[in-house]
Amino acid sequence: MTKMIYAGGRAASAPLLGHETEPTLFEISSPGRSAYQLRTTGIPAVPLSDVIPAAHLATDVVDIAEVSERDLVGHFTRLSHRQFSVDLGAYPLGSCTMKYNPKFCDAVAADPRFNTVHPAAPAALTQGWLELMVTLEETLCEVTGMSAATLQPAAGAAGELTGLLLMRAYHEANGDVRRRVIIPDSAHGTNPASVTLGGYDVTTIPSDERGLVDLAALKAALGPDVAGIMLTNPNTVGLFEDEITEIAAAVHDVGGLLYYDGANLNAILGVVRPGDMGFDIVHMNLHKTFATPHGGGGPGAGPVAVSSRLVEFLPGPKATRLEDGRYDWTTPSRSIGRVHGWHGNAMVLARALAYINVHGGDGLTRVAQHAVLNANWLKKRLSATLPAAYDRPCMHECVLTSSQLKADYGVRALDVAKSLLEEGFHAPTVYFPLIVDEALMFEPTETESVQTLEALAVALETIAERSRVDPDAVRHAPQATPVTRVDEARAARHLIPTEDAAQRA
Ligand SMILES: *Cc1c(COP(=O)(O)O)cnc(C)c1O
């Protein structure tokens, strides 16, 4: 007998109240129910054993939830209403740009002329798609100051690995065995992971007191066994490396390459270009910089653009414009091979080009200007409440510290972030970069208005004041959200993704 979930006569399709938890589909399952059934037509069914060899047919009844379409839609709609999303409100995460994405870009990607094309369709029938890819590649090269790009990598981290494999292929082609890649201590966590996957050892160099690469430490770490350096500029603390030309010269002097982590290019679009700073390889997160929401891990696109000396190693096949103006797939002469089953996450590529085209060159420059202005505005506005870790103009994100709140009231950055959820804002990134004590990293992005930023600042002031009068409330926040403060260590170690089948029986 299925237990009744909603006592008091409430239907399974009613909205959730307060802290009521959404039952699992198994809990609202009722034997024999299904979402829909096709009408019986009288045409005899082919027995399954005629199509699937007996050895591969399941013998046990599979235990799946049996629910009506009505209850199924109610279940997922209720869950969707408990989410905080980029469509709903400000999402000031630092380090991973999370901004509102124009619906126009979704409309372009949803055009059946794009989304009904099979990736294996011959080039003669897919000239439009190939033109889209070539145009996007050319535009990304223009934005980054590079010579050619691959659109295959499916995310930023996949782009990083691709870039490191290109670095490796380049050195090996020169008969050059190199072991190490240098990374500053403020780097995104995927950087050292990609270096290790790419078969290199990581050498970490410290940042100086300004939060920038310590040039002396870099020079001391350089040697003939250094394959390259992975950097981002503005760096992960949101600061512009003003000695970038000296950094580039020092790395090139020992025969190394410069890798640019361009996951969040919205700080520099149309203003400066990695190629002009001396970089050889750049990956871009189209899902952060241009359009496509990327909550929950995907889908993304992490194209990698390279300088002329690396073009022949790019993954293939890649869309190419031929001399006669037609398009076809070609593979670079010394290609490292494929890094994706097909041609990349095509719909993300379509969205990115739609975003670029709708803004145009000047529009993209304004995107960068607004992103940088918003971060600096917020940093200044909050200077009395949450001071900046480094007191210099920032780029698209600012790192603030709540170390004073900890010293005075025992309130930590985590508590501030959790409290913000109650105030109607998504929490920022906390404890990153690791080099800043009680770090709160905000990236307002170009999409938020000054009114939203003011409301965010007021919310943070409210939390700071509450820390003084009732620090316990801040330490136990959030309480007003559907899920209140969770024990994160326990949640990670004792995962219950679904209700245990035995428990249900
Ligand atoms: C997000 C991010 C990455 C990783 O990109 P994914 O698409 O999540 O794999 C790498 N570097 C930086 C600086 C990032 O912000």
PDBQT file of the ligand as one rigid body, heavy atoms in Angstrom, charges set to zero:
ROOT
HETATM    1  C1  LIG A 601      35.016  28.138 -14.650  1.00  0.00    +0.000 C 
HETATM    2  C2  LIG A 601      36.458  28.274 -14.779  1.00  0.00    +0.000 A 
HETATM    3  C3  LIG A 601      37.233  27.215 -15.285  1.00  0.00    +0.000 A 
HETATM    4  C4  LIG A 601      36.649  25.844 -15.635  1.00  0.00    +0.000 C 
HETATM    5  O1  LIG A 601      35.646  25.888 -16.618  1.00  0.00    +0.000 OA
HETATM    6  P1  LIG A 601      34.533  24.728 -16.719  1.00  0.00    +0.000 P 
HETATM    7  O2  LIG A 601      33.705  25.070 -17.917  1.00  0.00    +0.000 OA
HETATM    8  O3  LIG A 601      33.763  24.782 -15.437  1.00  0.00    +0.000 OA
HETATM    9  O4  LIG A 601      35.261  23.424 -16.886  1.00  0.00    +0.000 OA
HETATM   10  C5  LIG A 601      38.591  27.424 -15.432  1.00  0.00    +0.000 A 
HETATM   11  N1  LIG A 601      39.169  28.594 -15.080  1.00  0.00    +0.000 NA
HETATM   12  C6  LIG A 601      38.459  29.632 -14.579  1.00  0.00    +0.000 A 
HETATM   13  C7  LIG A 601      39.161  30.910 -14.231  1.00  0.00    +0.000 C 
HETATM   14  C8  LIG A 601      37.092  29.504 -14.411  1.00  0.00    +0.000 A 
HETATM   15  O5  LIG A 601      36.374  30.519 -13.910  1.00  0.00    +0.000 OA
ENDROOT
TORSDOF 0
